[in-house]
Amino acid sequence: MTDTPARLLQLLSLLQTPREWPGSELATRLDVSRRTVRRDIDRLRDLGYPVQASMGAEGGYRLVAGKAMPPLVLDDDEAVAIAVGLRAGAGHAVEGIEEASVRALAKLEQVLPSRLRHQVAALQAATVPLTDGDGASIDPRTLTVMAGAAAGQERLRFGYRSGDGTASKRLVEPHRLVSTGRRWYLVAYDIDREDWRTFRVDRVGEPFATGARFVPRGVPTGNAADFLRQSMHRMGDGRPESYRLVATFDASAEFVAARLPASLGAPVATGDESCRLETDFGDSVEWLGVRLAMVGCEFAVQEPPELVDCLAALGDRISRAVTRREG
């Protein structure tokens, strides 16, 4: 094999399997001399790949963990598996990885050959997710198109259906995607309305990047998450679509923060084993009630009254379930 770049890629692909490769076996696989293998290993090290060599008559090479992550080389099956996994993570808003899933999926699908895109689409079409029935399912391709347009600072066109069913066409400058745990929102500057807007992604249809570049504007509130919290109070027909949560916990702020969605904000410590959380949330009170109950410590809710009533009803229901089991 005389093509050095192609040979380096094949060598890197071999080394990324979790085993140690004798120099003689690598030479046979690549159809080169062991001396050429040693030179190629040095080239990979110069590119930042941490290749470890073992001493001995045969000598062996292994790719180990380094301080930074160098580029990976994936075969077809590996690329398809990762793309399907990232689509699942992006489509279900997995806490903690949702935004990273979208960014990684956008990068991967940009370089996937068409034959692999067809495989990914076929696997996705054959997979039926189990949802909670709130109707907020999202095609991951919608997220990747939006993420790509925001990263590339390209204007975005799409159809949009408002809460009352009104359909419209939008031309926007996308700023950020924000996940609330169960729903995705796009924060963008609406060109026709000359103002900032938030869009529920499950109500977006056929988005596409126009190719027209724009200079990013500053979000009025400073960041997309705060703008979304404020805009939730003004959505729809003017009635609030979010609630104000005030709750106290008999546990440290670190303990509580690790067990609640990051979109709810950070609790503030009021003692070594107590904290307080004040935030706005836009999901159902039933969902939040269950999440609070799963934190794993004693807590009390001061606001909103709808959540207090929901927790009382939930507690009664659980008590009845226990009583019926004992009976």
C-alpha positions as CSV (number, residue, x, y, z in Angstrom):
1,M,0.0,0.0,0.0
2,T,1.7,3.1,-1.2
3,D,-1.0,5.7,-0.5
4,T,0.3,7.1,2.9
5,P,-2.9,8.9,4.0
6,A,-5.1,5.9,3.2
7,R,-2.6,3.6,5.0
8,L,-2.6,5.8,8.0
9,L,-6.4,5.7,8.2
10,Q,-6.4,1.9,7.9
11,L,-3.7,1.7,10.6
12,L,-5.7,4.0,12.9
13,S,-8.8,2.0,12.3
14,L,-7.0,-1.2,13.4
15,L,-5.5,0.5,16.5
16,Q,-8.9,1.7,17.6
17,T,-10.0,-1.9,18.4
18,P,-9.3,-2.7,22.1
19,R,-6.3,-5.0,21.7
20,E,-2.5,-4.9,21.2
21,W,-1.3,-5.3,17.7
22,P,2.1,-7.0,17.1
23,G,4.2,-5.0,14.6
24,S,4.5,-8.0,12.3
25,E,0.7,-8.4,12.1
26,L,0.2,-4.7,11.3
27,A,2.8,-5.0,8.6
28,T,1.0,-8.0,7.1
29,R,-2.4,-6.3,7.3
30,L,-1.1,-3.1,5.6
31,D,1.3,-5.0,3.2
32,V,4.3,-2.9,4.2
33,S,7.5,-3.5,6.1
34,R,7.7,-3.3,9.9
35,R,10.0,-0.2,9.5
36,T,7.1,1.5,7.6
37,V,4.8,0.6,10.4
38,R,7.1,2.3,12.9
39,R,7.2,5.4,10.8
40,D,3.4,5.5,10.5
41,I,3.1,5.1,14.2
42,D,5.3,8.1,14.7
43,R,3.2,10.1,12.3
44,L,0.0,9.2,14.3
45,R,1.8,10.4,17.5
46,D,2.7,13.6,15.8
47,L,-1.1,14.1,15.0
48,G,-2.0,13.6,18.6
49,Y,-2.9,10.0,18.8
50,P,-1.5,8.4,22.0
51,V,0.0,5.1,20.6
52,Q,1.7,3.0,23.3
53,A,4.5,0.6,22.3
54,S,5.4,-2.5,24.3
55,M,8.9,-3.9,24.5
56,G,10.0,-7.4,23.3
57,A,11.0,-9.4,20.4
58,E,7.7,-8.9,18.6
59,G,6.8,-5.6,20.1
60,G,3.2,-4.4,20.1
61,Y,1.1,-1.3,19.7
62,R,-2.0,-0.1,21.4
63,L,-4.1,3.1,21.3
64,V,-4.5,4.4,24.8
65,A,-6.4,7.2,26.5
66,G,-4.9,10.7,26.1
67,K,-5.5,14.2,27.4
68,A,-7.7,15.2,24.5
69,M,-9.9,13.2,22.1
70,P,-8.4,13.0,18.6
71,P,-10.5,12.3,15.5
72,L,-12.1,8.8,15.3
73,V,-12.2,6.5,12.3
74,L,-15.4,4.5,12.1
75,D,-16.4,1.7,9.9
76,D,-19.9,1.6,8.3
77,D,-21.6,-0.5,11.0
78,E,-20.1,1.7,13.8
79,A,-21.2,4.9,12.1
80,V,-24.8,3.6,11.6
81,A,-25.0,2.4,15.2
82,I,-23.8,5.8,16.6
83,A,-26.1,7.8,14.3
84,V,-29.1,5.7,15.4
85,G,-28.1,6.0,19.1
86,L,-27.7,9.8,18.8
87,R,-31.1,10.1,17.0
88,A,-32.7,8.2,19.9
89,G,-31.1,10.5,22.4
90,A,-32.0,13.7,20.6
91,G,-35.6,12.6,19.9
92,H,-36.3,11.7,23.5
93,A,-34.6,14.6,25.1
94,V,-32.4,12.5,27.4
95,E,-31.4,14.6,30.3
96,G,-27.8,15.9,30.3
97,I,-27.0,14.8,26.8
98,E,-29.8,16.2,24.7
99,E,-28.0,19.2,23.2
100,A,-24.7,17.3,22.8
101,S,-26.6,14.6,21.0
102,V,-28.0,17.1,18.5
103,R,-24.6,18.7,17.9
104,A,-22.9,15.3,17.4
105,L,-25.7,14.0,15.2
106,A,-25.5,17.1,13.0
107,K,-21.8,16.6,12.5
108,L,-22.0,12.9,11.9
109,E,-24.9,13.1,9.4
110,Q,-23.1,15.8,7.5
111,V,-20.3,13.4,6.5
112,L,-22.3,10.1,6.2
113,P,-22.3,8.6,2.7
114,S,-25.7,8.4,1.2
115,R,-25.8,4.6,1.5
116,L,-25.3,4.9,5.2
117,R,-28.0,7.6,5.5
118,H,-30.4,5.2,4.0
119,Q,-29.5,2.5,6.6
120,V,-30.0,5.0,9.4
121,A,-33.3,6.1,8.0
122,A,-34.5,2.5,7.6
123,L,-33.6,1.6,11.2
124,Q,-35.3,4.8,12.5
125,A,-38.4,4.0,10.5
126,A,-38.6,0.5,11.9
127,T,-38.3,1.7,15.5
128,V,-41.3,2.7,17.5
129,P,-40.6,4.7,20.7
130,L,-42.7,4.3,23.8
131,T,-43.8,7.9,24.7
132,D,-45.7,9.4,27.6
133,G,-48.6,10.4,25.3
134,D,-48.1,14.2,25.4
135,G,-47.9,14.3,21.6
136,A,-44.6,16.1,21.5
137,S,-42.7,13.7,19.4
138,I,-39.9,15.2,17.2
139,D,-38.2,14.0,14.1
140,P,-34.5,14.2,15.0
141,R,-33.8,15.4,11.5
142,T,-35.7,18.6,12.4
143,L,-33.3,19.1,15.3
144,T,-30.2,18.5,13.2
145,V,-31.3,21.0,10.5
146,M,-32.0,23.6,13.2
147,A,-28.7,22.9,15.0
148,G,-26.8,23.1,11.8
149,A,-28.4,26.4,10.8
150,A,-27.7,27.9,14.2
151,A,-24.1,26.8,14.2
152,G,-23.5,28.0,10.6
153,Q,-25.4,31.3,11.2
154,E,-27.8,30.6,8.3
155,R,-31.4,31.9,8.1
156,L,-34.0,29.2,8.5
157,R,-37.4,28.7,6.8
158,F,-40.1,26.4,8.2
159,G,-43.8,26.0,8.6
160,Y,-45.2,26.6,12.0
161,R,-48.5,25.6,13.8
162,S,-49.4,27.7,16.8
163,G,-51.2,26.4,19.9
164,D,-54.6,27.3,18.4
165,G,-53.8,25.5,15.2
166,T,-53.0,28.6,13.1
167,A,-50.5,27.8,10.3
168,S,-47.8,30.2,9.1
169,K,-44.5,30.4,7.3
170,R,-41.5,31.7,9.2
171,L,-38.1,33.1,8.2
172,V,-35.8,33.3,11.2
173,E,-32.3,33.7,12.4
174,P,-31.8,30.7,14.7
175,H,-30.0,31.3,17.9
176,R,-30.2,28.3,20.2
177,L,-32.2,25.1,20.8
178,V,-33.4,24.7,24.4
179,S,-34.6,21.5,26.0
180,T,-37.0,21.6,29.0
181,G,-36.7,17.9,29.7
182,R,-39.7,16.8,27.6
183,R,-40.0,19.5,24.9
184,W,-37.6,21.3,22.6
185,Y,-37.8,25.0,21.8
186,L,-36.0,27.1,19.2
187,V,-35.1,30.6,20.3
188,A,-34.7,32.8,17.1
189,Y,-35.1,36.3,15.7
190,D,-38.2,36.4,13.4
191,I,-37.4,38.4,10.3
192,D,-40.9,39.3,9.3
193,R,-42.1,40.3,12.8
194,E,-38.8,42.0,13.6
195,D,-38.7,40.5,17.1
196,W,-37.4,37.6,19.1
197,R,-39.6,34.5,19.3
198,T,-39.7,31.0,20.7
199,F,-41.0,28.0,18.7
200,R,-42.0,24.6,20.0
201,V,-40.0,22.3,17.8
202,D,-42.8,19.6,17.7
203,R,-44.9,22.3,15.9
204,V,-42.3,23.0,13.2
205,G,-42.6,21.5,9.8
206,E,-40.2,21.1,6.9
207,P,-37.3,23.3,8.1
208,F,-34.5,24.1,5.8
209,A,-31.5,26.3,5.9
210,T,-31.6,29.0,3.2
211,G,-27.8,29.5,2.9
212,A,-28.2,33.2,3.6
213,R,-25.8,34.2,6.4
214,F,-26.5,36.6,9.2
215,V,-24.7,38.4,11.9
216,P,-25.8,37.1,15.3
217,R,-27.9,39.4,17.4
218,G,-27.8,39.6,21.2
219,V,-30.7,37.9,23.0
220,P,-32.6,40.5,25.1
221,T,-32.3,38.5,28.3
222,G,-28.7,37.6,27.8
223,N,-29.2,33.9,27.2
224,A,-31.7,31.6,25.4
225,A,-32.9,29.7,28.6
226,D,-33.9,32.9,30.4
227,F,-35.7,34.2,27.3
228,L,-37.6,31.0,27.0
229,R,-38.7,31.2,30.7
230,Q,-40.0,34.7,30.2
231,S,-41.7,34.0,26.9
232,M,-43.6,31.0,28.4
233,H,-45.7,33.5,30.3
234,R,-46.8,35.2,27.0
235,M,-47.5,32.2,24.8
236,G,-50.8,31.3,23.3
237,D,-53.8,33.5,24.0
238,G,-52.2,35.4,26.8
239,R,-52.7,33.0,29.7
240,P,-49.6,31.8,31.4
241,E,-48.2,28.6,30.0
242,S,-45.7,28.2,32.8
243,Y,-45.8,28.2,36.6
244,R,-43.7,29.7,39.4
245,L,-42.2,26.9,41.5
246,V,-41.2,27.6,45.1
247,A,-40.1,24.5,47.1
248,T,-37.8,23.6,50.0
249,F,-35.9,20.3,50.5
250,D,-34.4,18.6,53.5
251,A,-31.2,17.8,51.7
252,S,-28.1,19.6,50.4
253,A,-28.3,21.7,47.3
254,E,-25.9,19.4,45.5
255,F,-28.0,16.3,46.3
256,V,-31.2,17.9,45.0
257,A,-29.6,19.5,41.9
258,A,-28.2,16.1,40.8
259,R,-31.7,14.6,40.9
260,L,-33.7,17.3,39.1
261,P,-33.5,18.4,35.4
262,A,-31.0,21.2,34.8
263,S,-33.7,23.2,33.1
264,L,-35.3,23.9,36.4
265,G,-32.3,25.8,37.6
266,A,-30.0,25.4,40.6
267,P,-31.4,25.2,44.2
268,V,-29.9,27.6,46.7
269,A,-28.5,26.2,50.0
270,T,-30.2,27.4,53.2
271,G,-28.2,25.1,55.4
272,D,-25.9,22.1,55.4
273,E,-28.8,19.8,54.7
274,S,-31.5,22.1,53.4
275,C,-32.1,24.1,50.2
276,R,-34.7,26.2,48.4
277,L,-35.6,26.2,44.7
278,E,-37.4,29.1,43.0
279,T,-37.9,28.8,39.2
280,D,-40.4,28.9,36.3
281,F,-41.4,25.7,34.6
282,G,-43.5,25.1,31.5
283,D,-44.4,21.4,31.8
284,S,-47.4,19.8,33.4
285,V,-47.7,20.0,37.2
286,E,-48.3,16.2,37.2
287,W,-44.9,15.6,35.6
288,L,-43.2,18.0,38.0
289,G,-44.9,16.4,41.0
290,V,-43.6,13.0,40.1
291,R,-40.1,14.4,39.6
292,L,-40.1,16.1,43.0
293,A,-41.3,12.9,44.6
294,M,-38.4,11.0,43.0
295,V,-35.7,13.3,44.4
296,G,-35.4,11.0,47.5
297,C,-35.8,13.4,50.4
298,E,-38.4,15.3,52.4
299,F,-39.7,18.4,50.6
300,A,-42.5,21.0,50.8
301,V,-44.1,23.0,47.9
302,Q,-45.2,26.6,48.6
303,E,-46.1,27.5,45.0
304,P,-48.0,27.0,42.7
305,P,-51.3,25.9,44.3
306,E,-52.0,23.7,41.3
307,L,-48.9,21.7,42.1
308,V,-49.8,21.5,45.8
309,D,-53.2,20.0,44.8
310,C,-51.6,17.7,42.4
311,L,-49.2,16.3,45.1
312,A,-52.1,15.8,47.5
313,A,-54.1,13.9,44.9
314,L,-50.9,11.9,44.0
315,G,-50.3,11.0,47.7
316,D,-53.9,9.9,48.1
317,R,-53.7,7.7,45.0
318,I,-50.5,6.1,46.2
319,S,-52.0,5.5,49.7
320,R,-55.0,3.8,48.1
321,A,-52.8,1.6,46.0
322,V,-50.9,0.4,49.1
323,T,-54.2,-0.2,50.9
324,R,-55.6,-2.2,48.1
325,R,-52.5,-4.3,47.9
326,E,-52.6,-5.0,51.6
327,G,-56.3,-5.9,51.4
